């Protein structure tokens, strides 16, 4: 499902403002934490169908944002020109712990009852409530939510699907 280059680069944030007068940029992090974004040594800008690599000279976390200096951005005007630009990371540059997945790898996967084999629908979104991730599942009867906790999620296989053991009423 994830072959080729289509998911090699992952959206990881958006430049929302300048920072200082020497080309600093303020980035809204879309990663699990701003620290994950701040640890990247390279980011990418999408140019048409290709990605342009930029070295991160320095970065730091301030509150929930990342302040960074990036190769080729040397003054406030060049930083301002990047405002609203989505930035990307190479998926190989973001370490994942066992049992962690990129959201893009889960969206579109079928959600299957581990006991009966019934397919309830497909994951359409993943969001976090603070306690755990919630998978939004698009079913023939509308959207359903399932907490991404071991009580319900039995197995995740990015090739075959997400195998669940729902409680009564979860998909009715």
Backbone as a printed PyTorch tensor [residue, N CA C, xyz], in Angstrom:
tensor([[[  0.8130,  -1.2130,   0.0000],
         [  0.0000,   0.0000,   0.0000],
         [  0.8460,   1.2630,   0.0000]],

        [[  2.0170,   1.1970,   0.5800],
         [  2.8070,   2.4070,   0.7280],
         [  4.0870,   2.3520,  -0.0890]],

        [[  4.0120,   1.7130,  -1.2290],
         [  5.2050,   1.6150,  -2.0520],
         [  5.5180,   2.9260,  -2.7370]],

        [[  6.7070,   3.0220,  -3.2580],
         [  7.0840,   4.1870,  -4.0530],
         [  7.3290,   5.4250,  -3.2230]],

        [[  7.1900,   6.5560,  -3.8870],
         [  7.5820,   7.8330,  -3.3140],
         [  6.4100,   8.6140,  -2.7430]],

        [[  5.1520,   8.1200,  -2.9430],
         [  4.0200,   8.9810,  -2.6120],
         [  3.9370,   9.3420,  -1.1360]],

        [[  4.4390,   8.5000,  -0.2610],
         [  4.3880,   8.8190,   1.1630],
         [  5.7700,   8.9240,   1.7880]],

        [[  6.7980,   9.1560,   0.9700],
         [  8.1610,   9.2960,   1.4930],
         [  8.2830,  10.5760,   2.3180]],

        [[  7.5990,  11.6260,   1.8750],
         [  7.6550,  12.9130,   2.5720],
         [  6.3260,  13.1450,   3.2790]],

        [[  6.4130,  13.4880,   4.5560],
         [  5.2330,  13.6560,   5.3950],
         [  5.0800,  15.1090,   5.8060]],

        [[  3.8550,  15.6190,   5.7240],
         [  3.5900,  16.9620,   6.2320],
         [  3.9180,  16.9730,   7.7190]],

        [[  4.7110,  17.9500,   8.1520],
         [  5.0770,  17.9630,   9.5740],
         [  4.8470,  19.3220,  10.2290]],

        [[  4.4160,  20.3020,   9.4590],
         [  4.1390,  21.5940,  10.0600],
         [  3.9080,  22.6590,   9.0150]],

        [[  3.6690,  23.8670,   9.5080],
         [  3.4350,  25.0030,   8.6110],
         [  4.1330,  26.2230,   9.1800]],

        [[  4.7880,  26.9680,   8.3070],
         [  5.4320,  28.2170,   8.7070],
         [  4.3300,  29.2540,   8.9100]],

        [[  4.2490,  29.7840,  10.1290],
         [  3.1530,  30.7070,  10.4300],
         [  3.6090,  32.1440,  10.6010]],

        [[  4.9360,  32.3450,  10.7520],
         [  5.4020,  33.7150,  10.9200],
         [  6.9190,  33.7600,  10.8270]],

        [[  7.4330,  34.9850,  10.8610],
         [  8.8790,  35.1750,  10.9440],
         [  9.2680,  35.1800,  12.4120]],

        [[ 10.5760,  35.0730,  12.6510],
         [ 11.0910,  35.1320,  14.0200],
         [ 12.3910,  35.9220,  13.9750]],

        [[ 12.3520,  37.1540,  14.4480],
         [ 13.5320,  38.0140,  14.3910],
         [ 13.7290,  38.5880,  12.9990]],

        [[ 14.8990,  39.1830,  12.7720],
         [ 15.1580,  39.8630,  11.4960],
         [ 16.2010,  39.1520,  10.6380]],

        [[ 16.7510,  38.0380,  11.1350],
         [ 17.8240,  37.3560,  10.4150],
         [ 17.3580,  36.0830,   9.7110]],

        [[ 16.0650,  36.0060,   9.3800],
         [ 15.5670,  34.8760,   8.6050],
         [ 14.9790,  33.7470,   9.4190]],

        [[ 14.7420,  33.9930,  10.7020],
         [ 14.1170,  32.9550,  11.5180],
         [ 12.6680,  32.7420,  11.1220]],

        [[ 12.2040,  31.5070,  11.2670],
         [ 10.8100,  31.1920,  10.9600],
         [ 10.1500,  30.5410,  12.1730]],

        [[  8.8620,  30.8240,  12.3400],
         [  8.0560,  30.2340,  13.4030],
         [  7.1760,  29.1740,  12.7530]],

        [[  7.2950,  27.9330,  13.2570],
         [  6.6030,  26.8070,  12.6420],
         [  5.5720,  26.2260,  13.6100]],

        [[  4.3660,  26.0370,  13.1140],
         [  3.3320,  25.3040,  13.8360],
         [  3.6090,  23.8200,  13.5890]],

        [[  3.8610,  23.0720,  14.6540],
         [  4.2100,  21.6560,  14.5140],
         [  2.9630,  20.8010,  14.3660]],

        [[  3.0060,  19.8960,  13.3800],
         [  1.9400,  18.9120,  13.2030],
         [  2.4070,  17.5300,  13.6360]],

        [[  3.5720,  17.4500,  14.2520],
         [  4.1190,  16.1890,  14.7480],
         [  3.4920,  15.8740,  16.1110]],

        [[  3.7700,  14.6880,  16.6240],
         [  3.2680,  14.3300,  17.9480],
         [  3.6870,  15.3490,  18.9970]],

        [[  4.8790,  15.9020,  18.8190],
         [  5.3430,  16.9500,  19.7220],
         [  6.2120,  17.9170,  18.9260]],

        [[  6.2860,  19.1870,  19.3570],
         [  7.1680,  20.1210,  18.6510],
         [  8.6360,  19.6990,  18.7490]],

        [[  8.9770,  18.9500,  19.8040],
         [ 10.3590,  18.4810,  19.9500],
         [ 10.7470,  17.5600,  18.7960]],

        [[  9.8120,  16.7350,  18.3330],
         [ 10.0800,  15.8440,  17.1930],
         [ 10.4690,  16.6710,  15.9780]],

        [[  9.7200,  17.7280,  15.7160],
         [ 10.0170,  18.6090,  14.5820],
         [ 11.3460,  19.3290,  14.7830]],

        [[ 11.5960,  19.7960,  15.9970],
         [ 12.8180,  20.5640,  16.2800],
         [ 14.0800,  19.7070,  16.1500]],

        [[ 13.9570,  18.4020,  16.2520],
         [ 15.1130,  17.5120,  16.1420],
         [ 15.5270,  17.2270,  14.7030]],

        [[ 14.6890,  17.6000,  13.7390],
         [ 15.0240,  17.3380,  12.3330],
         [ 16.2190,  18.1800,  11.8990]],

        [[ 17.1100,  17.5830,  11.1410],
         [ 18.2640,  18.3200,  10.6250],
         [ 18.0380,  18.7710,   9.1790]],

        [[ 16.9730,  18.2580,   8.5650],
         [ 16.5910,  18.6620,   7.2100],
         [ 15.0730,  18.7150,   7.1300]],

        [[ 14.5730,  19.7050,   6.4020],
         [ 13.1490,  19.7670,   6.0900],
         [ 13.0280,  19.9220,   4.5820]],

        [[ 11.8110,  19.7990,   4.0840],
         [ 11.5820,  19.8450,   2.6420],
         [ 10.4240,  20.7880,   2.3350]],

        [[ 10.5770,  21.5110,   1.2210],
         [  9.5040,  22.3270,   0.6800],
         [  9.0230,  21.6550,  -0.5910]],

        [[  7.7180,  21.5970,  -0.7810],
         [  7.1630,  20.9880,  -1.9890],
         [  7.1680,  22.0270,  -3.1030]],

        [[  7.7740,  21.6550,  -4.2140],
         [  7.8280,  22.5180,  -5.4000],
         [  7.2380,  21.7200,  -6.5590]],

        [[  5.9690,  21.9870,  -6.8670],
         [  5.2960,  21.1870,  -7.8980],
         [  5.1700,  19.7500,  -7.4380]],

        [[  5.7560,  18.8230,  -8.1940],
         [  5.7100,  17.4060,  -7.8240],
         [  6.9900,  16.9220,  -7.1640]],

        [[  7.9100,  17.8440,  -6.8630],
         [  9.1640,  17.4180,  -6.2500],
         [  9.3420,  18.1180,  -4.9070]],

        [[ 10.3590,  17.6910,  -4.2020],
         [ 10.6260,  18.2270,  -2.8710],
         [ 12.0390,  18.7850,  -2.8340]],

        [[ 12.1490,  19.9870,  -2.2800],
         [ 13.4310,  20.6800,  -2.1840],
         [ 13.9370,  20.5880,  -0.7450]],

        [[ 15.1140,  19.9830,  -0.5760],
         [ 15.6880,  19.7880,   0.7510],
         [ 16.3500,  21.0730,   1.2370]],

        [[ 16.1420,  21.3890,   2.5130],
         [ 16.7980,  22.5150,   3.1600],
         [ 17.3880,  22.0460,   4.4740]],

        [[ 18.6380,  22.3930,   4.7220],
         [ 19.3080,  22.0600,   5.9810],
         [ 18.7670,  22.9720,   7.0800]],

        [[ 18.4880,  22.4000,   8.2250],
         [ 18.0760,  23.1810,   9.3900],
         [ 19.3590,  23.5760,  10.1270]],

        [[ 19.6200,  24.8630,  10.1800],
         [ 20.8330,  25.3730,  10.8230],
         [ 20.7000,  25.2910,  12.3420]],

        [[ 19.5500,  25.7070,  12.8560],
         [ 19.2730,  25.5900,  14.2890],
         [ 17.7680,  25.6570,  14.4910]],

        [[ 17.3290,  25.0690,  15.6040],
         [ 15.9020,  25.1380,  15.9370],
         [ 15.7270,  24.9540,  17.4370]],

        [[ 14.6540,  25.5090,  17.9330],
         [ 14.3370,  25.4050,  19.3510],
         [ 12.8230,  25.4270,  19.5140]],

        [[ 12.3600,  24.8400,  20.5890],
         [ 10.9270,  24.8300,  20.8910],
         [ 10.6170,  25.9950,  21.8180]],

        [[  9.5870,  26.7680,  21.4440],
         [  9.0710,  27.8400,  22.3030],
         [  7.5650,  27.6360,  22.4220]],

        [[  7.1360,  27.2700,  23.6050],
         [  5.7410,  26.9020,  23.8620],
         [  5.3920,  25.7210,  22.9620]],

        [[  4.4290,  25.8600,  22.0690],
         [  4.0240,  24.7470,  21.2000],
         [  4.5530,  24.9100,  19.7700]],

        [[  5.4540,  25.8600,  19.5610],
         [  5.9710,  26.1250,  18.2140],
         [  7.4670,  25.8500,  18.1330]],

        [[  7.9520,  25.7870,  16.8960],
         [  9.3780,  25.6140,  16.6720],
         [  9.9020,  26.8690,  15.9870]],

        [[ 10.9620,  27.4290,  16.5440],
         [ 11.6540,  28.5560,  15.9270],
         [ 12.8940,  27.9750,  15.2540]],

        [[ 13.0520,  28.2750,  13.9650],
         [ 14.1550,  27.6380,  13.2350],
         [ 14.8280,  28.6160,  12.2850]],

        [[ 16.0850,  28.2970,  12.0140],
         [ 16.8460,  28.9600,  10.9640],
         [ 17.1750,  27.8850,   9.9470]],

        [[ 16.8500,  28.1900,   8.6810],
         [ 16.9450,  27.2080,   7.6120],
         [ 17.8470,  27.7370,   6.5050]],

        [[ 18.6380,  26.8590,   5.9410],
         [ 19.5290,  27.1850,   4.8320],
         [ 18.7840,  27.9830,   3.7490]],

        [[ 19.3760,  29.0710,   3.3280],
         [ 18.8220,  29.8800,   2.2460],
         [ 17.8290,  30.9420,   2.6740]],

        [[ 17.4700,  30.9560,   3.9550],
         [ 16.5420,  31.9630,   4.4760],
         [ 17.3730,  32.8440,   5.4050]],

        [[ 17.7780,  34.0220,   4.8850],
         [ 18.7950,  34.8020,   5.5920],
         [ 18.3280,  36.1620,   6.0910]],

        [[ 17.0960,  36.5410,   5.7630],
         [ 16.5990,  37.8280,   6.2460],
         [ 15.0870,  37.7540,   6.4310]],

        [[ 14.5480,  38.8080,   7.0130],
         [ 13.1180,  38.8150,   7.3300],
         [ 12.2520,  38.7190,   6.0700]],

        [[ 12.7070,  39.2890,   4.9520],
         [ 11.9090,  39.2420,   3.7190],
         [ 11.8120,  37.8220,   3.1700]],

        [[ 12.9400,  37.0870,   3.1640],
         [ 12.8840,  35.7130,   2.6520],
         [ 12.0950,  34.8190,   3.6110]],

        [[ 12.1410,  35.1120,   4.9060],
         [ 11.3390,  34.3570,   5.8710],
         [  9.8520,  34.6720,   5.6890]],

        [[  9.5230,  35.9480,   5.4920],
         [  8.1290,  36.3590,   5.3180],
         [  7.5230,  35.7420,   4.0630]],

        [[  8.3330,  35.5550,   3.0260],
         [  7.8460,  34.9630,   1.7820],
         [  7.4230,  33.5020,   1.9700]],

        [[  7.8770,  32.8700,   3.0490],
         [  7.5510,  31.4690,   3.3040],
         [  6.3200,  31.2880,   4.1900]],

        [[  5.7520,  32.4000,   4.6640],
         [  4.5870,  32.3190,   5.5410],
         [  3.4870,  31.4900,   4.8710]],

        [[  2.8520,  30.6030,   5.6410],
         [  1.7960,  29.6820,   5.1930],
         [  2.3250,  28.4950,   4.3830]],

        [[  3.6470,  28.3460,   4.2900],
         [  4.2290,  27.2170,   3.5680],
         [  4.2050,  25.9710,   4.4440]],

        [[  3.6890,  24.8740,   3.8900],
         [  3.7090,  23.5930,   4.5860],
         [  5.1110,  23.0110,   4.4400]],

        [[  5.6350,  22.4830,   5.5360],
         [  6.9490,  21.8500,   5.4640],
         [  6.7870,  20.3360,   5.6330]],

        [[  7.7510,  19.6370,   5.0790],
         [  7.7150,  18.1760,   5.0450],
         [  8.9870,  17.6140,   5.6580]],

        [[  8.8880,  16.3520,   6.0930],
         [ 10.0490,  15.6100,   6.5770],
         [ 10.1150,  14.3000,   5.8220]],

        [[ 11.3190,  13.8050,   5.6260],
         [ 11.5030,  12.4650,   5.0800],
         [ 11.1000,  11.4880,   6.1800]],

        [[ 10.2150,  10.5530,   5.8680],
         [  9.7340,   9.6170,   6.8900],
         [ 10.8860,   8.8690,   7.5620]],

        [[ 11.9960,   8.6730,   6.8540],
         [ 13.1440,   7.9680,   7.4370],
         [ 13.8470,   8.7930,   8.5120]],

        [[ 13.5760,  10.0910,   8.5600],
         [ 14.2170,  10.9700,   9.5370],
         [ 13.4450,  11.0620,  10.8550]],

        [[ 12.2630,  10.4220,  10.9130],
         [ 11.4470,  10.4790,  12.1250],
         [ 11.3800,   9.0820,  12.7180]],

        [[ 12.0420,   8.8810,  13.8480],
         [ 12.0360,   7.5380,  14.4540],
         [ 10.6610,   7.2100,  15.0390]],

        [[ 10.2540,   5.9580,  14.8650],
         [  9.0010,   5.4840,  15.4420],
         [  9.2930,   4.3930,  16.4560]],

        [[  8.5940,   4.4410,  17.5760],
         [  8.6790,   3.3620,  18.5460],
         [  7.8310,   2.1900,  18.0480]],

        [[  8.0920,   0.9980,  18.5690],
         [  7.2650,  -0.1540,  18.2210],
         [  5.8110,   0.1620,  18.5270]],

        [[  4.9400,  -0.1670,  17.5940],
         [  3.5200,   0.0790,  17.7890],
         [  3.0720,   1.4740,  17.4030]],

        [[  4.0040,   2.3340,  16.9620],
         [  3.6420,   3.6650,  16.4810],
         [  3.5930,   3.6590,  14.9570]],

        [[  2.6890,   4.4420,  14.4100],
         [  2.5050,   4.5120,  12.9620],
         [  2.3190,   5.9590,  12.5480]],

        [[  2.6420,   6.2470,  11.2980],
         [  2.3120,   7.5480,  10.7380],
         [  0.8400,   7.5260,  10.3620]],

        [[  0.1330,   8.6170,  10.6300],
         [ -1.2960,   8.6990,  10.3330],
         [ -1.5660,   8.3890,   8.8650]],

        [[ -0.7180,   8.8990,   7.9860],
         [ -0.9270,   8.6870,   6.5550],
         [ -0.9320,   7.2020,   6.1920]],

        [[ -0.2590,   6.3730,   6.9940],
         [ -0.2230,   4.9300,   6.7440],
         [ -1.4760,   4.2260,   7.2490]],

        [[ -2.2480,   4.8760,   8.1090],
         [ -3.4660,   4.2800,   8.6600],
         [ -4.7160,   4.6890,   7.8890]],

        [[ -4.7180,   5.9210,   7.3690],
         [ -5.8950,   6.4130,   6.6410],
         [ -6.0960,   5.5600,   5.3870]],

        [[ -7.3260,   5.0700,   5.2360],
         [ -7.6650,   4.2300,   4.0950],
         [ -7.6280,   2.7430,   4.3920]],

        [[ -7.0480,   2.3630,   5.5450],
         [ -6.9960,   0.9430,   5.8960],
         [ -8.3830,   0.4380,   6.2830]],

        [[ -8.7100,  -0.7990,   5.8830],
         [ -9.9770,  -1.3770,   6.3340],
         [ -9.9210,  -1.7070,   7.8230]],

        [[-11.0640,  -1.5610,   8.4830],
         [-11.2080,  -1.9080,   9.8950],
         [-12.0170,  -3.1970,   9.9310]],

        [[-11.3770,  -4.2620,  10.4440],
         [-11.9230,  -5.6130,  10.3300],
         [-12.1010,  -6.2190,  11.7170]],

        [[-13.2530,  -6.8700,  11.9260],
         [-13.5020,  -7.5710,  13.1830],
         [-12.5780,  -8.7820,  13.2450]],

        [[-11.7320,  -8.8410,  14.2590],
         [-10.7290,  -9.9050,  14.3670],
         [-11.3780, -11.2790,  14.5450]],

        [[-12.5790, -11.3260,  15.1110],
         [-13.2460, -12.6020,  15.3690],
         [-14.1150, -13.0610,  14.2000]],

        [[-14.8910, -12.1400,  13.6120],
         [-15.8450, -12.5400,  12.5630],
         [-15.3310, -12.2890,  11.1500]],

        [[-14.3050, -11.4290,  11.0070],
         [-13.8160, -11.1010,   9.6700],
         [-14.6400, -10.0330,   8.9660]],

        [[-15.6800,  -9.5260,   9.6220],
         [-16.5300,  -8.4890,   9.0330],
         [-15.7190,  -7.2000,   8.8930]],

        [[-15.8080,  -6.5790,   7.7020],
         [-15.1640,  -5.2760,   7.5010],
         [-16.1980,  -4.1980,   7.7940]],

        [[-15.8840,  -3.3480,   8.7760],
         [-16.8100,  -2.3010,   9.1920],
         [-16.7330,  -1.0660,   8.3070]],

        [[-15.5640,  -0.7770,   7.7830],
         [-15.3500,   0.4150,   6.9710],
         [-13.8650,   0.6840,   6.8710]],

        [[-13.5330,   1.9250,   6.5430],
         [-12.1320,   2.3090,   6.3870],
         [-11.8190,   3.5110,   7.2790]],

        [[-10.5740,   3.5660,   7.7580],
         [-10.1370,   4.7030,   8.5710],
         [-10.1160,   5.9450,   7.6820]],

        [[-10.8090,   7.0010,   8.1190],
         [-10.8390,   8.2400,   7.3470],
         [-10.0330,   9.3510,   8.0190]],

        [[ -9.7610,   9.2010,   9.3340],
         [ -8.9960,  10.2230,  10.0420],
         [ -8.4930,   9.6450,  11.3570]],

        [[ -7.4600,  10.2740,  11.8850],
         [ -6.9310,   9.9320,  13.2040],
         [ -6.7130,  11.2490,  13.9270]],

        [[ -7.2140,  11.3340,  15.1480],
         [ -6.9540,  12.5300,  15.9430],
         [ -6.6850,  12.1200,  17.3750]],

        [[ -6.1430,  13.0550,  18.1580],
         [ -5.7600,  12.7440,  19.5230],
         [ -6.5780,  13.5800,  20.4900]],

        [[ -7.0890,  12.9150,  21.5210],
         [ -7.8900,  13.5980,  22.5360],
         [ -7.0760,  13.9180,  23.7750]],

        [[ -5.8190,  13.5380,  23.7680],
         [ -4.9810,  13.7200,  24.9460],
         [ -4.7390,  12.3790,  25.6140]],

        [[ -5.8020,  11.6040,  25.8280],
         [ -5.6650,  10.2970,  26.4640],
         [ -5.1700,   9.2550,  25.4620]],

        [[ -5.7060,   9.2840,  24.2560],
         [ -5.3100,   8.3150,  23.2310],
         [ -5.7260,   8.8330,  21.8640]],

        [[ -5.2050,   8.1790,  20.8330],
         [ -5.6620,   8.4820,  19.4810],
         [ -7.0690,   7.9180,  19.3140]],

        [[ -7.8230,   8.5630,  18.4520],
         [ -9.1600,   8.0960,  18.0770],
         [ -9.1550,   7.8890,  16.5690]],

        [[ -9.5920,   6.7130,  16.1250],
         [ -9.6990,   6.4380,  14.6990],
         [-11.1310,   6.7340,  14.2780]],

        [[-11.2830,   7.5720,  13.2500],
         [-12.5830,   7.7990,  12.6450],
         [-12.7280,   6.7860,  11.5270]],

        [[-13.8080,   5.9990,  11.5840],
         [-14.0330,   4.9390,  10.6050],
         [-15.2590,   5.2910,   9.7830]],

        [[-15.0750,   5.3910,   8.4590],
         [-16.1950,   5.6590,   7.5610],
         [-16.8600,   4.3270,   7.2400]],

        [[-18.1130,   4.1790,   7.6800],
         [-18.8700,   2.9570,   7.4590],
         [-20.0100,   3.2520,   6.4990]],

        [[-20.6840,   2.2250,   5.9860],
         [-21.8560,   2.4780,   5.1270],
         [-22.9570,   3.2630,   5.8370]],

        [[-22.9650,   3.2250,   7.1850],
         [-23.9970,   3.9130,   7.9650],
         [-23.5250,   5.2280,   8.5690]],

        [[-22.3730,   5.7380,   8.1050],
         [-21.8570,   6.9880,   8.6480],
         [-20.5320,   6.7650,   9.3470]],

        [[-20.0580,   7.8130,  10.0200],
         [-18.7630,   7.7210,  10.6970],
         [-18.9320,   7.1830,  12.1100]],

        [[-17.9640,   6.3520,  12.5070],
         [-17.9100,   5.8270,  13.8650],
         [-16.5240,   6.1220,  14.4140]],

        [[-16.4170,   6.2390,  15.7240],
         [-15.1340,   6.5100,  16.3790],
         [-14.7340,   5.2780,  17.1920]],

        [[-13.4320,   4.9730,  17.1390],
         [-12.9260,   3.8710,  17.9490],
         [-11.6150,   4.3140,  18.6050]],

        [[-11.5530,   4.2290,  19.9310],
         [-10.3040,   4.6010,  20.6040],
         [ -9.1790,   3.6320,  20.2180]],

        [[ -8.0070,   4.1610,  19.9780],
         [ -6.8530,   3.3380,  19.5900],
         [ -6.1720,   2.8220,  20.8520]],

        [[ -6.8710,   1.9270,  21.5510],
         [ -6.3540,   1.3380,  22.7820],
         [ -6.3770,  -0.1830,  22.6380]],

        [[ -5.4940,  -0.8710,  23.3680],
         [ -5.3880,  -2.3290,  23.2100],
         [ -6.6840,  -3.0960,  23.4680]],

        [[ -7.6040,  -2.5330,  24.2430],
         [ -8.8860,  -3.2140,  24.4780],
         [ -9.6720,  -3.3990,  23.1790]],

        [[ -9.5050,  -2.4660,  22.2250],
         [-10.2630,  -2.5270,  20.9750],
         [ -9.3970,  -2.8560,  19.7710]],

        [[ -8.1980,  -2.3190,  19.7200],
         [ -7.3020,  -2.5330,  18.5710],
         [ -6.4360,  -3.7550,  18.8750]],

        [[ -6.6730,  -4.8270,  18.1570],
         [ -5.9660,  -6.0780,  18.4200],
         [ -4.6700,  -6.1440,  17.6080]],

        [[ -4.7320,  -5.7110,  16.3480],
         [ -3.5520,  -5.7610,  15.4920],
         [ -3.6600,  -4.6850,  14.4170]],

        [[ -2.5190,  -4.0910,  14.0940],
         [ -2.4440,  -3.1620,  12.9700],
         [ -1.4370,  -3.7310,  11.9870]],

        [[ -1.9000,  -3.9400,  10.7760],
         [ -1.0460,  -4.4180,   9.6940],
         [ -1.2580,  -3.4400,   8.5390]],

        [[ -0.2510,  -2.6450,   8.2360],
         [ -0.4310,  -1.5810,   7.2360],
         [ -0.6540,  -2.1310,   5.8310]],

        [[ -0.5320,  -3.4290,   5.6350],
         [ -0.8400,  -4.0420,   4.3410],
         [ -2.2530,  -4.6340,   4.3240]],

        [[ -2.7070,  -5.1860,   5.4630],
         [ -3.9910,  -5.9020,   5.4870],
         [ -5.1190,  -5.1200,   6.1490]],

        [[ -4.8100,  -4.3440,   7.1730],
         [ -5.8640,  -3.5890,   7.8310],
         [ -5.6690,  -3.4900,   9.3330]],

        [[ -6.6750,  -2.9020,   9.9730],
         [ -6.6920,  -2.7460,  11.4230],
         [ -7.7240,  -3.7280,  11.9600]],

        [[ -7.2640,  -4.6450,  12.8040],
         [ -8.1200,  -5.6900,  13.3380],
         [ -8.5800,  -5.2920,  14.7300]],

        [[ -9.9050,  -5.2950,  14.9070],
         [-10.5030,  -4.7580,  16.1180],
         [-11.4020,  -5.7840,  16.7950]],

        [[-11.6370,  -5.5650,  18.0780],
         [-12.6290,  -6.3250,  18.8410],
         [-13.5170,  -5.2730,  19.5050]],

        [[-14.5540,  -4.8210,  18.7740],
         [-15.3890,  -3.7340,  19.2910],
         [-16.3590,  -4.2220,  20.3690]],

        [[-16.7870,  -3.2860,  21.1910],
         [-17.8420,  -3.6020,  22.1540],
         [-19.1760,  -3.4580,  21.4490]],

        [[-20.1980,  -4.0400,  22.0390],
         [-21.5370,  -3.9990,  21.4570],
         [-21.9790,  -2.5480,  21.2560]],

        [[-22.4890,  -2.2570,  20.0790],
         [-22.9840,  -0.9190,  19.7690],
         [-21.9640,  -0.0060,  19.1220]],

        [[-20.7020,  -0.3880,  19.1180],
         [-19.6660,   0.4840,  18.5710],
         [-19.8530,   0.7400,  17.0700]],

        [[-20.2930,  -0.2880,  16.3440],
         [-20.4810,  -0.1440,  14.9000],
         [-21.9230,  -0.3370,  14.4710]],

        [[-22.8480,  -0.4100,  15.4320],
         [-24.2760,  -0.6040,  15.0880],
         [-24.9270,   0.7080,  14.7190]]])
